[in-house]
């Protein structure tokens, strides 16, 4: 077990220790009757136009509206910003971030990164007699960890109860 504190294993040991800390915190909060990871809580946010106070927009009079070039430029900028946000959301969706609560996704990333990193280092050391340098082992384990978190979140999302809200997490 002393090899876990060796320099080549520290990032992966730290990831697994952080995961253990999250599970310990969840167990402690669970004993108090709550949840830290976000399961079972009512986190659905439903915004309605009437609740915001915009009122009835069907009777809006647009006859006196004066549109100039700066207004059109503002609309173009807003469209570009919306495209950037949708690009960010598509990356987040690809990673599986919107399917499950963030801490569950993060815990699956930690376990994928930590275990794959330890496996890479142990296999490399048993074959060649020395550990792979961290600069090569960490990116390889991170790619495997992200792939694991993405797959796990897809599978875990299927068993989560549906509350009617999409993308609430």
ABEGO torsion letter per residue (X at the ends): XAAAABAAAAAAAAAAAAAAAAAAAAAAAAAAGBBAAGBGBBABBBBBAAAAGAEBAAABBAAABBBBAAAAAAAAAAAAAAAAAAAAAAAAAAAGAAABBAAAAAAAAAAAAAAAAAAAAAAAAAAAGBBBBAAAAAAAAAAAAAAAAAAAAAAAAAABBBAGBBGAX
